[in-house]
Amino acid sequence: MRQRPKAVGTVQVDNDRVKVTQWRFAPGAETGWHRHGYDYVVVPLVTGSLLLDDGKVQRTAGLAAGQSYYRPVGVEHNVVNANAHEFAFVEIEFKA
């Protein structure tokens, strides 16, 4: 199996209430399997598609720059850039 490059997360804010991370994905890059410990909002910085793998089903999600979405605590998945260009988003996790 071919190894994918890893997405790069840069923490911008981390305090007792929120954690804000900018994620940048080269074409084909992935987050790796992870579980979200907090409710969170994602704000795409570019328009494109991500491959979402929850361990049972793989699906492609089309995202538009600036069109945010919310997910609850406990989501488990791997996220892969399905574009021929870099993809980036800001993830805001709510600790409190």
C-alpha positions as CSV (number, residue, x, y, z in Angstrom):
1,M,0.0,0.0,0.0
2,R,1.3,3.4,-1.0
3,Q,2.1,5.8,1.9
4,R,0.3,9.2,1.6
5,P,2.0,12.4,2.7
6,K,0.7,13.9,5.9
7,A,-1.4,17.0,6.2
8,V,0.2,19.8,8.2
9,G,-1.6,21.3,11.2
10,T,-0.6,24.6,12.6
11,V,-2.2,25.6,15.9
12,Q,-3.2,29.2,15.9
13,V,-5.0,29.4,19.2
14,D,-5.1,27.0,22.1
15,N,-6.6,28.0,25.4
16,D,-9.1,26.7,28.0
17,R,-12.1,27.4,25.7
18,V,-11.0,26.7,22.1
19,K,-8.3,25.2,19.9
20,V,-8.0,26.7,16.4
21,T,-5.8,24.8,13.9
22,Q,-5.1,25.6,10.2
23,W,-4.8,22.3,8.2
24,R,-2.9,22.3,4.9
25,F,-3.0,19.3,2.6
26,A,-0.7,18.7,-0.4
27,P,-2.5,16.8,-3.2
28,G,-3.2,13.3,-1.8
29,A,-2.2,14.2,1.7
30,E,-4.1,12.8,4.7
31,T,-4.7,13.6,8.4
32,G,-4.3,9.9,9.4
33,W,-7.0,8.1,11.5
34,H,-8.2,10.2,14.4
35,R,-11.1,10.8,16.8
36,H,-12.4,14.2,17.6
37,G,-12.5,14.9,21.4
38,Y,-14.6,18.1,21.1
39,D,-17.4,19.5,19.0
40,Y,-15.9,21.4,16.1
41,V,-16.4,23.7,13.1
42,V,-14.5,23.5,9.8
43,V,-14.0,26.6,7.7
44,P,-12.7,25.7,4.2
45,L,-10.2,28.2,2.8
46,V,-10.4,26.9,-0.7
47,T,-13.0,25.1,-2.8
48,G,-12.5,21.4,-3.5
49,S,-13.2,17.9,-2.4
50,L,-12.1,15.8,0.5
51,L,-12.2,12.0,0.8
52,L,-13.7,11.0,4.1
53,D,-13.1,7.5,5.4
54,D,-14.9,6.5,8.6
55,G,-13.6,2.9,8.6
56,K,-16.8,1.6,7.0
57,V,-17.5,3.9,4.1
58,Q,-15.5,6.2,2.0
59,R,-17.2,9.2,0.5
60,T,-16.2,12.4,-1.2
61,A,-17.4,15.7,0.2
62,G,-17.4,18.8,-1.9
63,L,-16.5,21.9,0.1
64,A,-16.7,25.6,-0.9
65,A,-14.4,28.3,0.4
66,G,-16.0,30.1,3.4
67,Q,-18.9,27.6,3.7
68,S,-18.5,26.3,7.3
69,Y,-19.9,23.1,8.7
70,Y,-20.2,21.7,12.3
71,R,-19.6,18.2,13.6
72,P,-20.1,16.7,17.1
73,V,-17.6,15.2,19.4
74,G,-16.7,11.6,18.7
75,V,-16.3,11.7,14.9
76,E,-13.7,9.2,13.8
77,H,-12.2,9.3,10.4
78,N,-9.3,9.9,8.0
79,V,-9.4,12.9,5.7
80,V,-7.6,12.9,2.4
81,N,-7.2,15.7,-0.1
82,A,-8.9,14.4,-3.3
83,N,-7.8,17.4,-5.4
84,A,-4.8,18.0,-7.7
85,H,-4.2,21.2,-5.8
86,E,-3.4,22.1,-2.2
87,F,-6.5,22.1,0.1
88,A,-6.7,24.0,3.4
89,F,-9.2,24.7,6.2
90,V,-9.4,26.1,9.7
91,E,-10.7,23.8,12.4
92,I,-12.2,25.3,15.5
93,E,-12.6,22.9,18.4
94,F,-14.9,23.9,21.4
95,K,-13.4,22.9,24.7
96,A,-15.9,24.7,26.9
